[in-house]
Amino acid sequence: MHMLSVRPKLGQFEPDVQGLEERFGNLFVK
């Protein structure tokens, strides 16, 4: 599952998702 797809759903947690996206960016390769 791509984080980009989850971001819109978790609009409130968007800032947190950005931080996770940096950490797990390697795991969630686009």
N, CA, C and O atoms as CSV, one atom per row, in Angstrom:
chain,resi,resn,atom,element,x,y,z
A,1,MET,N,N,0.854,-1.203,0.000
A,1,MET,CA,C,0.000,0.000,0.000
A,1,MET,C,C,0.884,1.245,0.000
A,1,MET,O,O,1.827,1.350,0.784
A,2,HIS,N,N,0.569,2.175,-0.880
A,2,HIS,CA,C,1.375,3.389,-0.980
A,2,HIS,C,C,0.918,4.411,0.054
A,2,HIS,O,O,-0.278,4.591,0.282
A,3,MET,N,N,1.890,5.077,0.675
A,3,MET,CA,C,1.568,6.082,1.686
A,3,MET,C,C,0.782,7.234,1.054
A,3,MET,O,O,-0.055,7.855,1.709
A,4,LEU,N,N,1.055,7.507,-0.200
A,4,LEU,CA,C,0.373,8.603,-0.894
A,4,LEU,C,C,-1.126,8.336,-0.951
A,4,LEU,O,O,-1.932,9.266,-0.920
A,5,SER,N,N,-1.493,7.061,-1.036
A,5,SER,CA,C,-2.909,6.702,-1.103
A,5,SER,C,C,-3.556,6.859,0.269
A,5,SER,O,O,-4.746,7.153,0.376
A,6,VAL,N,N,-2.754,6.658,1.319
A,6,VAL,CA,C,-3.287,6.734,2.677
A,6,VAL,C,C,-3.378,8.183,3.136
A,6,VAL,O,O,-4.244,8.524,3.942
A,7,ARG,N,N,-2.502,9.031,2.635
A,7,ARG,CA,C,-2.428,10.422,3.081
A,7,ARG,C,C,-3.767,11.154,2.972
A,7,ARG,O,O,-4.209,11.763,3.947
A,8,PRO,N,N,-4.428,11.108,1.797
A,8,PRO,CA,C,-5.698,11.814,1.643
A,8,PRO,C,C,-6.743,11.348,2.654
A,8,PRO,O,O,-7.548,12.142,3.140
A,9,LYS,N,N,-6.721,10.055,2.963
A,9,LYS,CA,C,-7.692,9.510,3.914
A,9,LYS,C,C,-7.394,10.015,5.321
A,9,LYS,O,O,-8.300,10.338,6.090
A,10,LEU,N,N,-6.085,10.074,5.641
A,10,LEU,CA,C,-5.692,10.535,6.978
A,10,LEU,C,C,-5.258,11.991,6.890
A,10,LEU,O,O,-4.113,12.326,7.193
A,11,GLY,N,N,-6.182,12.854,6.472
A,11,GLY,CA,C,-5.869,14.273,6.314
A,11,GLY,C,C,-5.373,14.885,7.613
A,11,GLY,O,O,-4.477,15.730,7.601
A,12,GLN,N,N,-5.958,14.458,8.750
A,12,GLN,CA,C,-5.570,15.007,10.048
A,12,GLN,C,C,-4.149,14.608,10.399
A,12,GLN,O,O,-3.422,15.363,11.045
A,13,PHE,N,N,-3.760,13.421,9.970
A,13,PHE,CA,C,-2.433,12.906,10.320
A,13,PHE,C,C,-1.417,13.165,9.203
A,13,PHE,O,O,-0.348,12.555,9.161
A,14,GLU,N,N,-1.775,14.079,8.307
A,14,GLU,CA,C,-0.906,14.348,7.164
A,14,GLU,C,C,0.519,14.690,7.590
A,14,GLU,O,O,1.468,14.164,7.009
A,15,PRO,N,N,0.699,15.573,8.607
A,15,PRO,CA,C,2.057,15.904,9.055
A,15,PRO,C,C,2.809,14.673,9.553
A,15,PRO,O,O,4.002,14.521,9.289
A,16,ASP,N,N,2.116,13.802,10.267
A,16,ASP,CA,C,2.762,12.592,10.786
A,16,ASP,C,C,3.141,11.665,9.639
A,16,ASP,O,O,4.195,11.031,9.655
A,17,VAL,N,N,2.269,11.599,8.652
A,17,VAL,CA,C,2.519,10.716,7.505
A,17,VAL,C,C,3.754,11.181,6.759
A,17,VAL,O,O,4.533,10.360,6.274
A,18,GLN,N,N,3.942,12.495,6.660
A,18,GLN,CA,C,5.114,13.032,5.966
A,18,GLN,C,C,6.384,12.563,6.656
A,18,GLN,O,O,7.358,12.205,5.994
A,19,GLY,N,N,6.378,12.562,7.981
A,19,GLY,CA,C,7.545,12.106,8.734
A,19,GLY,C,C,7.782,10.626,8.513
A,19,GLY,O,O,8.921,10.186,8.361
A,20,LEU,N,N,6.686,9.849,8.497
A,20,LEU,CA,C,6.817,8.404,8.279
A,20,LEU,C,C,7.278,8.138,6.859
A,20,LEU,O,O,8.024,7.196,6.593
A,21,GLU,N,N,6.816,8.994,5.951
A,21,GLU,CA,C,7.163,8.797,4.543
A,21,GLU,C,C,8.669,8.932,4.353
A,21,GLU,O,O,9.263,8.259,3.510
A,22,GLU,N,N,9.281,9.814,5.152
A,22,GLU,CA,C,10.732,9.995,5.053
A,22,GLU,C,C,11.453,8.780,5.630
A,22,GLU,O,O,12.453,8.319,5.080
A,23,ARG,N,N,10.929,8.262,6.756
A,23,ARG,CA,C,11.574,7.120,7.410
A,23,ARG,C,C,11.377,5.842,6.610
A,23,ARG,O,O,12.320,5.083,6.386
A,24,PHE,N,N,10.121,5.612,6.177
A,24,PHE,CA,C,9.805,4.380,5.460
A,24,PHE,C,C,9.789,4.609,3.950
A,24,PHE,O,O,9.244,3.805,3.193
A,25,GLY,N,N,10.395,5.718,3.527
A,25,GLY,CA,C,10.418,6.038,2.095
A,25,GLY,C,C,11.044,4.910,1.299
A,25,GLY,O,O,10.621,4.611,0.183
A,26,ASN,N,N,12.069,4.279,1.891
A,26,ASN,CA,C,12.764,3.182,1.203
A,26,ASN,C,C,11.858,1.961,1.090
A,26,ASN,O,O,11.935,1.207,0.120
A,27,LEU,N,N,10.997,1.771,2.092
A,27,LEU,CA,C,10.111,0.601,2.075
A,27,LEU,C,C,8.980,0.825,1.077
A,27,LEU,O,O,8.569,-0.091,0.365
A,28,PHE,N,N,8.482,2.075,1.039
A,28,PHE,CA,C,7.361,2.380,0.145
A,28,PHE,C,C,7.881,3.073,-1.110
A,28,PHE,O,O,7.632,4.255,-1.343
A,29,VAL,N,N,8.604,2.306,-1.902
A,29,VAL,CA,C,9.148,2.868,-3.146
A,29,VAL,C,C,8.018,3.056,-4.148
A,29,VAL,O,O,7.190,2.168,-4.350
A,30,LYS,N,N,8.002,4.215,-4.760
A,30,LYS,CA,C,6.903,4.515,-5.682
A,30,LYS,C,C,7.118,3.795,-7.004
A,30,LYS,O,O,6.300,3.919,-7.915
